[in-house]
């Protein structure tokens, strides 16, 4: 039976299995203003960025903490929809959305309404230790929010605070389950595991590993940093686990011109991945889990084919490792699917899917049967934040009601087509445009050129981001529409023309 796409981007095997909108209604919704009715209509620039007020605030903050990452200071009260207002009253079209973490832009009415409900005030005022003292409505809140968009095959979820702790605790869950499967006899009170765990020695602290991929970014805690391989400065001076690192495909663009080369590259990476896992087992440090991003977002927006991920899952099965899909940046509709891995058509669901950013709360989904049996093994004081679940419920309501994932697909087509046109016109400045949904990027010849273009775009009222060695990346909110894409593309062409003529 033909597969159909429903309003949140999922595949349905039966016609009428879920609510779908007519093409005319989808088009009308995409023309609608999904954000605040008072959203700005275009960038308004009064100073260079950062302006004098931002510089004053930077000097003040620099007396307190490291400020080398600060781009400019934001007036969050005045920012609306897709536009961010800085401390100097500059209005910028934001295609970066707080490092891909704003699902509905700034000050969206649905989010503000959720915050202003009297029934939510107690949640705001008394933050609970959810693992010990959950609220009476907590299970229902999870059902209404996270579980309402759970990836296929996943009916359990554990909440966390951020992407790093989501992945870190997911590793722990995988290690625990791996040992449960391979332990020769059940644990008893006098098992040596208990004593040796306290001094970081086997068998209580077993020799296990997580395989990751070169170019990956999974977080900044010790285990996740050991699986992060995007920028040396992230890892410098920090001890790391000696875990296997597999090569991630480096595809050549345009894809249609390099089909055989890219297939060979992916085959080579998969073969090396399985060889590394076999070697790790032989060396007494078996791979308990493999973690991978659908798109290597921090490492340069590196893509792989759907076939690559399907074969990777089979390798995990042959080698007895859990598959963790890190959807911290790709989740919540950014690629034109609620979850980017849905596009892969995996024969079965991944073992774990981690999330954060646009989902407003961190955590991971898992298949049944991989939950730790004992209490306090995956635990911290807060175990997430119920306020974020309240906001997420409002966000998901907007995504479904406004068909925003369809909007992401249509806007992404406009954005990517425009980037490809610009790289054809300015081949000395841009190449290798790529993307899924509005999760797009384009490469520059070097980091200096990339940084120059980003700076000039900012001073014309367009906020973007860099990634990898020399790429410009785009991470707009889900309410970013074709009109915004056209607005940005016009501004980008003006910058490219200016640089070319200078």
N, C-alpha and C positions, 0 to 999 in steps of 0.2 A: 504493500500500500504506500502511496506517496506520502512523504513527510511534509507537514505544514508547520509554519512558524506562528507561535502565539504572541500575545501582546508583551510578554517579557522576554521574548527572544528564544524560547525553548522550542524543541521539536516535538510535534504531536503526531502519533501514528494514525489517528482517526480524525477524519474531517468532522468538525464540530466538537472535538474533545475539549476544546477550550475556547474562550471568547476571542474572536479575531475581528479586526476592524476593516471596513471596506477601504479600497485604495483612495477613494475620494476623501474619506474621513481622515485617513492617515495624512494625506497631503494638507488638509485644512488644519490639522493639529500641528503639523510641522511649520505652517505659516503663522501659527498663533504665538503669542508671547508667553512662554512657559514660566518666566521669572516675574519679578516684581514689576507691576505696571509702570512704575516710575523709573525703570532702568534707563541708564543713559543711552543715547542714540549713537554716539561716536566718541572716540578718545578726545580729551581736552588737555592740552599740555601748556603749563604756565612756566615751568622751569625745566632744566635738565634733571635727570634722575641718576643718583639721589640729589634732591634739591637742598637748599640751605637749612631748612628745618630738619630734614632727615639727618643731615650731617651733624647738627647740634645734638640731636637725640642719640646718634651713634657715639659721639664723644662722651656723652653722659653714661650710656650703657657700657662703654668700653672700660670705665672705671670699676665696673662690677664683674664683668665676665668677658670671655673670648667672643669677639664680634666679627671675626673674619668672614663668616658666612652671610652676614646681613646684606641684603640688596637695597632695601629701603624700608621705611616705617609706614605702616598702613593705618588709615582712619577707617576702622571696621564699621563704625556706625553709619558712615556715609556711603560705603561701598554697597553696590546693588547688582544683583543678577550676575552677568558676565563681566562686570566692570569693577575694578578695584581702584580706590581713591587713596593716594599717598598723603603723607604729612604735609606736603606742599600744595595740596589740592589738585594735583595732576590726576586725571582720570584715564586709566589704561584698560584696554580690552585684554582680559586675562585668559590666555590659552594654556596656562600652567596650573591654575586652580589649587594653590597651596600644595604643590608637589603631588598633584593628582588626588587630593583628598577631599575636595568639595563636590558632592554629588549634584547639588542644585544651586550652585553659585552662592553669592553673598545675600544674606538677609531674606531668604525665600519666605514668602508668607506662610506656607504650610509648616515650615520649621519653627518660625516665630510663634505661630498659633499653638503648636505642641508645647513649646516652652511656657507659654502664658496660661495654660490650663491650670485652674486651682488644684485639680486632682493630682497634678505632677509636682506640686510644691514640696510635699513631704519627701519625695525622692531626691529633689534638689537639696533639701536642707539636711537630710540625714543619710549620708552615703553608707550603704550597708557593706558588711563583710559577707559577700554573697555565698561563699562556700559554706558558711556556718549559719548565717541568719538571713536567708532570702526572704523577700517580701511575699505576702500572701498571693499576689498576682504574678509572681515571677515566671512560673511555668507558662502561663497564658501569654505573657509578654514575649517570651522566646518563641512560642507558637506563632504569634502575630507578626513577628519580625524575622529573625534569622531562619526559622524553620519553614516559613512561608516561601522562601526562595532557596531552600537547600538544594545542592546539586543532586541530580538523579542518583539514587542508591544510598543516600545519606539521610539518616533520620536522627542523628545525635550530633550535638554541638557543645563545645566547651569555649567559654568566653574568656578573653584576655584584654590587656590594655592597648597593645600596639602590635605592629607587624613582627618586630624582633621577638617579643615574648611569645607570640603565637607560634612562630617557627621553633623557638627554643623548647617550648613545652611539647610541641608536636614530636620533636626528636625524642624527648623523654618517653612519651607514650609509645613510640615505635620501639625503643630499646626495651621497655618493660614487656611489651607484647612478644618481641622476638625471644627474650629469655624465657618467658612463660611457655613458648612453643618448643624450645630446645633444652630446657632443664630436664635432667634425667629423672629426678624425683621431686615431689612437691616440697616446698619449704616447710620447715618445722621450727619451733622456738630455738632449738640448738643447732640449726643449720649454720655452717661456717660463713655463709653469705652475710649474715647480720654483723658479725664481728669485723670481717675484712672490709665491708662497705665503709665503715667509719674511718679507715686509714687508707682509703683509695686504692685498695689492692683486690685482685681477683680472689675468689670468684664473685664477691659481693659487688665489686666495681669491675665489670667484665671488659675484655678487650673487644670492643665493637666499633664500627665506623659508620659514617654517613657519606655517601658519594655525592659530590656536587660537580658543577661544570664551570670551566674557565669562562670568565665574564659575568658570573652570577653575582647577585646581591641578595642576601637573605637576612641581614640584620647585623647588629653591632655588639651583641653579647658574645661570650667566649665561644660557644659551640656554633652559633650562626655566623660569627666572624670567621671561623675556620672554614665555613662553606661559602664565604664571600670572596670573590676574585675579580673585582671591577677596578678599584683604584688602590695603589699601594698605601696611600696616606691613611686609608681606613684601617689598615692592619699593622702599620709600622710600630715596632716596639711592644706589640701585644703577643704573648705566647699563644700558640695555636696547636690544635690536634693535628697529627700527621695522618690525615685522612685522604683517600684517593680523590683526584681531580681529573675529570674526563674533559676532552675537548668538545666545545659546542660548535655546531656548524657555522661556518662563515660563508653565507650565501652571496652569490654575485647577482647583480641587477643590471638590466631588467630580467626578472625570473624567466620569462619566456625565451630569452636568448641564451640562457645558460642551463637548460634543463639537465643535460647529461652531466655537466660539471657539478651541479648542485646535488644531484642524486649520488654521485660518487663521493662527494664531501660528506654527506649524511651517512652513507654506508661505512665510511672510514671511521667516523666518530662513534657510531654504534658498535662497531667491532672493537674499538679501543675501550669503550665503556665495559663491554662484557669481559674483555681480557683483564681489565683492572679489578673487576669484581671477583673473577676467578683467582687472581693473584692474591687479593686481600684474604680470601678464604684460606688459600694455601699457606699464607704467612701467619695465620692465627688471629687475624683481625677482620672477621667477616663483615660485609656491608649489611647492616640491618635495614637501612632505608636509603633511597635515592630521592633527592630533592631537586626540583626543576621549576623554572618560571615558564609560562606559555610564551612570553616575550621577555628577553633579558633587558629590563627597563633601565636600570642604572648602568649596565655594562655597554650600552650603545644601541639599544632597540634592535637586538639581534633576534631574527626569526628563524623558525624551522618549519618544515612541512608537517601536515597532519600525520602523514605516514611515519615520520620520524618518531613522533610521540607514541603512536600505536605500537611500533616495534620496541620502543623503550619499555613500555609496559610488559611486553612479552619477555624481555630480558630480565626484568625484575622478578617475574614469576619463575623463570628458569633458575635464577640465582637465589630465590627465597628471600627477597628484600621487599619491603613496603615501598610504595610509590607515593611521594608527597608532592602535590602540585601547589606551588606557592602563587596564590592569586591575590596577594596583598595589593599589588598595583593594577592588575588586569581585571579584578573582580568588580561586580556591581555595574555591568553594562558598558564599560569603556570601549570594548572591542566589538560591540554590536551583538553580544550575547551576555546574558546575566553573568555567566562564568565562561571565560575564554576557552577552557578545555572542552566545553560542550561542542565546539566546532570540530573536534578531532574525531568524533564518532567512535570512541573507545568501545571495545566489546563489553567491558564492565567498568564500573566507576573506579576512580583512584581510591587508594586506601585512606588518604587524608587530603583535604583541601584547606589551606590556610587563607585568612583574609584580614583586612584592616582598611586603612585609607578611606575610600569612598563609602565603605560600609559603616564608617564612623566608630566602630568598635573592633577590637582585634579578637581573634579566636581561630578555631579550626573545627571543621566537620570531619567525622570519621564514620567508616562503615561499622555496622554492628559486629560485635565480637572482638574489637580491638580496644575496648575501654579497660583501664586498669581495674583489677578486682578490689584492691585495697584502697581505703580512704587516705587522703593526704599525700598521695604520690604525685598528683598534678594539682598544685595548690599554691595560692598566695592570699594575702589579706583581702584584696578587693575582688579578684576574679572577674574583672571587667567593670562595667559601669552601667547601671540600669537607666540612667538619664540618656545615655547614647542609644539604648534600645528604643526608648520613647521617640527619639529623633529619627532613628532608622525606620520605625514603623511609619512615620509621616513621609519620609523620603520614598519608601517602597510604594506607599499609596499614590504618590505623584507619578512614579515611574509607570505604574500600571494604568492609572487613570488617563495620563497624558501620552501613553505609548512612547515613552522617551527612548527606549532602546531602538525602536524604528527610526526615531529622530537621529540617534547616534549613527545609524547605518547611512541614512541619507546625507547627513552633514559630513560624515567621513568620506563619502564618495566625492563630494564637492571639494573637500580639503585636499585629499590625496591627488585628485585629478589636477587641481590647481598647482600643487607642488611639482607634479611631473611636468606641467607646462612651463613652470618657472625654471626647472633644471634644464629643459630643452633650450630655453632662451639664454640662460646664463650658465653654460656648462663649466666655466672656469671657477664658479662659486658654489655650485650645488650638484649633487649626484645621488643616486641610489634612494630616491623617495620610496617609502614603504609604509605600510600601516594596516590596521584592522579596526574598523569603526573610526572613531576620531583619535585613536591611539596611534599617532603617526610620527614619522621622523624623516629627516633628510640629512645627508652628509655634506660636510664642507671639506675642502682639500686639506685643512689642518686646523688645529685648535685656535690659533691666532685669528684666522679668518672667521671661524665660528663665533668666537667671543666678540669680535668686532661687529658682526651682523646682529648678535643678540643685544649689544649695547646700543646700536643705532635703532633697532626696532623699539627698544624701551623708550628711547628719547622721542620717538614718534608716537608713543602711546600703545605699544603692543608688548605684553609680558609673555615671554617664552622661557624655555629652559634648555640647558645643555645636557648631553649624556655621552658616555663613552669618550673616545679620543677626540672626535671632531663633529659630532652630530647635534642638530637642533631637534628637540622633541616637543611634542604637543600633547597636553593632557587637560583639555578643557572639561568643564562640567557637562552633565548630561543635557542641560538646557541650551547649550551652544548650538545655534541653528545655522542653516545655510547662509543666511544674511550675515552672520558673524564671520563665517568662513570667508565669504567674499570680501568683507571689510578687511580682514587680516591679509588676505592674498594681495589686495590692492596696496596695502601698506608695505608688504614685503617686497613687492615689485619696485616700489618707489625707492626703498633702501638698496636693493640690488642694482638698480640703475644708477643711483648716486655713487655707490662704491665702484662700479664699472667705469664711470666717467671721471672719477677723481684721480 
